[in-house]
Amino acid sequence: MKKKKDPVTGKREKTARYGKGKRYKVAGIPGVRDCSFDTLEDAKAWLRRAATDEERGEFVDPRDGSITLADYIAMHWAPGSGGVPKTQDNQERRARLHIIPHLGQLPLRNITAADLRAYVAKLESTVSSVDYQRGILSELSAILEAAVDDKRLAGNPMHAKSVRWPKAPQERREAWRLETALRVRDAINPRNRITVVLGLGCGLRQGEVFGLSPEDIDYARGVLHVRRQVQAIKGRLYFTLPKGKKTRVVDMPSSVAEELKRHVEAFPPVEVELPWGKPEGQGRKFSLLLTTRFGNAVAVNTWNTYTWKPALAKAGIIPPRPKGAKPWQWEAAPKEGFHVLRHTYASMMLEAGESVVTVARWLGHSSPAITLGYYAHFMPEAGSKGRTAIDGLLERTGDPPCQ
């Protein structure tokens, strides 16, 4: 309506916009922004729902869900994501390579179960590792859950019953035969022989071997103190705590102790300074048991390419590098990575009858249940004791035969 009244009729005249647009506004609800509607009925209905949801603490303004997933990740998710730097780097990579290219341009409120079912199907056809698929979906679900917490979504569409994640494979760790591990130990160059000894004889992770210092070796008690590891993000090395931010004490057999003494004598430890906690952290110095020929900390990827794979090929575990292929193009199955030495260590301990609780402590697992889940198939007596007990009950002399 025009503001001024008609001088003849004394009434306000209609403008060209009369009857068009959102004429009814709902305002005055604490914590809820004003909202306009085309009809009075729509305004009243929204008012009832909004007031009820606000009273329950469940109100979500649909306008807040208009932000695209990519913008929400950049502005609200990434800046507040926690975890160690390596975890943050993995989260950023999953979002950048696998989530944003496929769903990033959708507004949060427009992401439906149908979109997610199609996305899961696409992941299954393009990403070979089921574990990695589940990691991507877990990341996406966490992002959408944060949007729910931020009152941008009423619910997480990843929780829809029709959105079925790829089934997690049964975790079954495979170990080498002892003869295979010893072939690799003897095939690797003398400077790096100690890495195989520590992986096979103490179950250390690769980064923990690279971060081991002579001060961590207690020859008198026969133990190793695992206090740090060497990690890398985008090629930048740094010291950090072992996995799970937990230091631990590991049993050190006398054969490992002798190997360590010979290594220290042949390759004296070198003091190395690296950032602590993250690539941008404050520098800290440690005397390292294993370094490069130039006295630097060992980079995992470089070591795997130029030291580990040649040793595997020399031991006959993987084929020689194809003619004309670059060192970094030399393929090796993940099951032949350094971590297989840790699996072999666990298998030997359990097959020898060592307590699962003790092995879990030496490996740094948070619970013996994790150790059992990974390595129960290495326990030769698993199932046999129960079988023996049943046989003893059913084969007792003097029991009448079944009628």
PEKA-V93487 format. One line per field, one symbol per residue. phi: phi as a letter, one per 20 degrees, with the letter a starting at -180 (. if undefined). Layout:
# PEKA-V93487
phi = ???
This chain:
# PEKA-V93487
phi = .ffefffeemdeefefefndneedddbnegncfgbdcfcffffffffffffffffemdfcfgffefffffffffecegfdfenfgfffffffffffeceffdcfeefgfefdffgfffffffffeddfefffgffffffffffffffffemdcfbeffefffedfgfffffcfddefgffffffgeeffgfdgfffffffecmffgffffefdgfeedffemcdeedbbddbclndebebfggmlcebddfcgffffffffffffecggcfcdcfdnagefffcdbedfccffendfeegfffffdcffgffffenecfgfgfnefgfefebfgfefgffffffgffffffenffffffffffnffbgfffffecgfeefefnffffffffffedffnffffe
